[in-house]
Amino acid sequence: MDKQNFSIIAPEALAQMLQKKLAEGEIEIGFAQEGENTMSVVTKDEYNTDQEFSLHYHSNGFFEIVYRFYDDDHTGGWIILSHILSEEEIRMLPEGLQPLMAKVAHSGNPIKITGRQLASPNKI
């Protein structure tokens, strides 16, 4: 698989999903691992998928999507890809996330937003 031609999640789909979770009050700051701040957008009905992504917001201002899926057909294991969001993609993120991001960024730790991918990845 060519990582350069792999779209982890369409920016529009990511923005829509985050906006929906934000409106439903399903984004919260928690602690997934020691020293790691997390904003979670995972819902209970999405736990049975073989795909997931995390959106990491780093205090230096860049966002990174880490896409993880189980490839039973080819590798029989998990495949993990990473993508740094462009400025255009960042502008598509819901404005309502900004206060949460500022609050966590102030702590000096990266933010990780986790969620389940509902659609298959698309080639660019």
N, C-alpha and C positions, 0 to 999 in steps of 0.2 A: 504494500500500500504506500502510495506516494504522499507523505505528510504535507508537501507543498500544495497539493491539489485537493486537500481534504478540508471541508468546511465543518467545523465541530457543531455549531448550531447557528442558524441564520440570525443575524443581529435583531431583526424585526421580531422573530419568534421568541428570542430571549427577552427582549423588552416587554412584549405582551405577557409572557408568562410571569415575569417579575412584577409587572403592574397588577396583574390579577391577584397574585399572592399578597402583595402589599395591601390591596383593597380589602382582602379577606382577613387581614391581620395575621397572616401566617409567616411573616418574616420577623425573626427575633434574634437577639444577640445571645449566644450561649458559649459554652466552652466545650469543644469536641475533644481536644487533647490538651495536655498541660501547656500553658503559655500560648494557646491559639484561640483567638476570638473568632466566633462563627456567627454568620447570619444564615439561618436555615430556611429554605423554601421547599423542603421535602414534605409531602403530604402522605398520610397513611395509605391511601389507595394507590399510590405510585410505588410502593416498596417492592412489588413483585416483578419489576422489570429487570432486564439484563443490561441496562444502559444507565449511566448517570453522568452528571457533570457537576463541577464545582467552579464557581466564579470567585476568584481571589482578588481582593482589592488590597494593594500594597500601599503602605504609608507614603511611598515616594510617588504615588499618583497613577500607577499603571494597573490595569486589570488583566488578569490571565484566566482563561477558561481551560480547565483540565477536563478532558472528555475520556470516559472509561467505559468500555463495553466488552462483553464476552463474545469472542469469535469462535463459536463451536465448529464452524465449517472448515476453517483454515488452521488456526493455531491450537484450538481447544483450550484457550486461556484468555485472560484479560488483556486487552490492548489499551494503552494509555497514550493519548495525544495531548499536546498543549498548544494554545494559541493566545498570543498577546493581542488584546483588542486595539483597534486603530482609534484615532480621535473621533472619527465618524461613528464607529460602533459604540463608543462610550457615550456620545451625545444621545443615542437611542435609549439608554438606560433610564428607568423611571426617576423623575426628580425627587420623588418621595424617599428614595434611598439615601439621598445626600445627607440628611441629618444623622441617620444611623452610621453612615460611613465616617462622617466627621467625628462623631462620638468615639468610635472605635479607633480611628486613625490617631486620635489624640493620645491614646494609650501607648502608641508606638509599636503595636503589634499588627501584623497583616490581618485582613478580614478574609474570611472564607465564606462564600455564599454557596450552599449546596442545594442540589435539586435533582430531580429525575428527568431525563430526556424523554419526551413523549413521542418524538418522531425520529426516524432514522437519519443519520448524517447524509448530507448531500455533497456531491462533487461540485466544485465551483465551475 
